[in-house]
């Protein structure tokens, strides 16, 4: 069977986007489309081999970070391959890029936050300022990070709600990382007692309550500070260390229950705000000019 090469050439030269090649006009033939598809497939296989080569000995956490960065790198490689194939096929891309410059500028302005998030995501993954399982505080919200992506970071709050944080906020906002250096953090509970209370007894009770709480670390030991002479109370603070700061509201609640019960047993009062009100009379009341009925009304 004789192969008709002319028909094959005609089929491959079928213009998907018509244009006169002799005049330098843009055109897109079927063989160019096939070349682009084959090039992308080969590039995909090559990138997969590269990724497997670098991640074969990585820890699971480091592997996820590398894959996030490598995914962004894939997009750049695919775009470069497409442009190189089209340019090597005889297509003049200068006119196309020049004509679409205004579109690219508009897209750039529209996607500036998107690219800011991507750059911030790469920065976070490289310098490890935030890691999975870190407890962070942002805008008075405390959450535990469970996933770091290229554009956003996901964390779960103490209310079991998922908090999606755009990555650029990690570079522009002040963020507290509770567990960046070590897992334990120092917490405190403040309480006021009535004036005249035995302050040494108060200190002993507070320390005993803290040591009795199982979730509070024994080392470093809890300690008490006499913070201030308040308007209506003597202000104390019990300071302690916990291993998991994410659950510290529950720990503080348990400690407050224990302190209240211990104070009741030992006769220590937690006062409420009190004020002394004094009335001053600017001038004495003159009853001589009042008649008997008015005086009687005043008496009544």
Secondary structure as UniProt FT lines:
FT   HELIX           5..12
FT   STRAND          15..17
FT   HELIX           21..23
FT   STRAND          28..29
FT   HELIX           30..55
FT   TURN            56..57
FT   HELIX           60..88
FT   TURN            89..90
FT   HELIX           93..99
FT   HELIX           101..110
FT   HELIX           112..127
FT   TURN            132..133
FT   STRAND          135..138
FT   TURN            139..140
FT   STRAND          141..148
FT   STRAND          152..157
FT   TURN            158..159
FT   STRAND          162..166
FT   TURN            167..168
FT   HELIX           169..172
FT   STRAND          176..177
FT   TURN            178..179
FT   STRAND          185..193
FT   TURN            195..196
FT   HELIX           199..212
FT   TURN            214..215
FT   STRAND          223..229
FT   STRAND          234..242
FT   HELIX           245..247
FT   HELIX           248..265
FT   TURN            266..267
FT   TURN            288..289
FT   HELIX           292..299
//
